[in-house]
Amino acid sequence: MDAMLLKNSAKYPQDVQSAWSGDVDQSTAIDIARLLAEHKGKEVITLDLRGLNTWTDFFVIASVTSGVHMLGLERQVKEFCRTRNIPIPCISPKPAAIEDEWRLLDLGTIAVHLMTEKARSFYELERLWSQAKTLV
């Protein structure tokens, strides 16, 4: 982990520090990907971004079929985190809505992207982060 990030972590709440200190790791990212696939997430992948940036270690990306599907998957990920005492340090100030094209759940070391097919093909996160290793 970036030494500068650890040095400056005192300005962040304790729950954010614990997420950055390794409580949320590779196996958790893979478990979240499996959870999304079990609940009909499409084209679910996990990208290992360690060494490519300093702000997160993993992306979990899933396509959704509708706004209702997106809200359901978001609820599943939040429940998964709650049952495992994984903090969600950054929750969007905008409430989830059925018309959303992209929802981001920031778990500190994992960023979960729930995207419509339209948004996923437009933003092409996999291409943007093509140097990342694909785990799932």
For each residue, the residues with C-beta under 8 A, 3 or more apart:
1: 5 6 20 22 54
2: 5 6 54
3: 6 7
4: 7 8 54
5: 1 2 8 9 20 54 55
6: 1 2 3 9 20
7: 3 4
8: 4 5 11 12
9: 5 6 12 16 17 20
10:
11: 8
12: 8 9 16 17 20 89
13: 16 17 89
14: 17 18
15: 18 19 87 89
16: 9 12 13 19 20 87 89 108
17: 9 12 13 14 20 21
18: 14 15 21 23 87
19: 15 16 23 24 86 87 89 107 108 109
20: 1 5 6 9 12 16 17 108 109
21: 17 18
22: 1 25 109
23: 18 19 86 87
24: 19 28 29 86 107 108 109 110
25: 22 28 29 57 109
26: 29 30 48 57 58 135
27: 30 31
28: 24 25 31 32 84 86 110
29: 24 25 26 32 33 46 57 58 60 109 110 135
30: 26 27 33 34 46 135 136
31: 27 28 34 35 80
32: 28 29 35 36 46 60 77 80 110 112
33: 29 30 36 37 44 45 46 60 62 135 136
34: 30 31 37 38 136
35: 31 32 38 39 76 77 80
36: 32 33 39 41 44 60 62 73 76 77 112 114
37: 33 34 40 41 44 62
38: 34 35
39: 35 36 72 73 76
40: 37 65 69
41: 36 37 44 62 63 64 73 114
42: 62 63 64 65 117
43: 61 62 63 120
44: 33 36 37 41 60 61 62 63 136
45: 33 59 60 61 126 134 135 136
46: 29 30 32 33 58 59 60 61 134 135 136
47: 58 59 60 61 125 126 129 132 133 134 135
48: 26 57 58 132 133 134 135
49: 52 53 56 57 58 59 129 132
50: 57 58
51:
52: 49 129 131 132
53: 49 56
54: 1 2 4 5
55: 5
56: 49 53 59 106 108 109 110 111
57: 25 26 29 48 49 50 109 110
58: 26 29 46 47 48 49 50 109 110 111 135
59: 45 46 47 49 56 110 111 112 113 125 129 132
60: 29 32 33 36 44 45 46 47 110 111 112 113
61: 43 44 45 46 47 113 115 120 125 126
62: 33 36 37 41 42 43 44 73 112 113 114 115
63: 41 42 43 44 115 116 117 120
64: 41 42 67 69 70 73 114 115 116
65: 40 42 69
66: 69 70 98
67: 64 70 71 97 98 99 100
68: 71 72 98
69: 40 64 65 66 72 73
70: 64 66 67 73 74 96 98 100 103 114 116
71: 67 68 74 75 96 98
72: 39 68 69 75 76
73: 36 39 41 62 64 69 70 76 77 114
74: 70 71 77 78 96 103 105 114
75: 71 72 78 79
76: 35 36 39 72 73 79 80
77: 32 35 36 73 74 80 81 105 112
78: 74 75 81 82 88 105
79: 75 76 82 83
80: 31 32 35 76 77 83 84 86
81: 77 78 84 86 87 88 107
82: 78 79 85 86
83: 79 80
84: 28 80 81
85: 82
86: 19 23 24 28 80 81 82 107
87: 15 16 18 19 23 81 107 108
88: 78 81 91 105 106 107
89: 12 13 15 16 19 106 107 108
90: 106
91: 88 106
92: 95 96 103 104
93:
94: 97
95: 92
96: 70 71 74 92 100 103
97: 67 94 100
98: 66 67 68 70 71
99: 67
100: 67 70 96 97 103
101: 115 116 118 119
102: 113 114 115 116 119 123
103: 70 74 92 96 100 113 114 115
104: 92 111 112 113 114
105: 74 77 78 88 111 112 114
106: 56 88 89 90 91 111
107: 19 24 81 86 87 88 89 110 111 112
108: 16 19 20 24 56 87 89
109: 19 20 22 24 25 29 56 57 58
110: 24 28 29 32 56 57 58 59 60 107
111: 56 58 59 60 104 105 106 107
112: 32 36 59 60 62 77 104 105 107
113: 59 60 61 62 102 103 104 125
114: 36 41 62 64 70 73 74 102 103 104 105
115: 61 62 63 64 101 102 103 119 120 123
116: 63 64 70 101 102 119 120
117: 42 63 120 121
118: 101 121 122
119: 101 102 115 116 122 123
120: 43 61 63 115 116 117 123 124 125
121: 117 118 124
122: 118 119
123: 102 115 119 120 128
124: 120 121 127 128
125: 47 59 61 113 120 128 129
126: 45 47 61 129 130
127: 124 130
128: 123 124 125
129: 47 49 52 59 125 126 132
130: 126 127
131: 52
132: 47 48 49 52 59 129
133: 47 48
134: 45 46 47 48
135: 26 29 30 33 45 46 47 48 58
136: 30 33 34 44 45 46
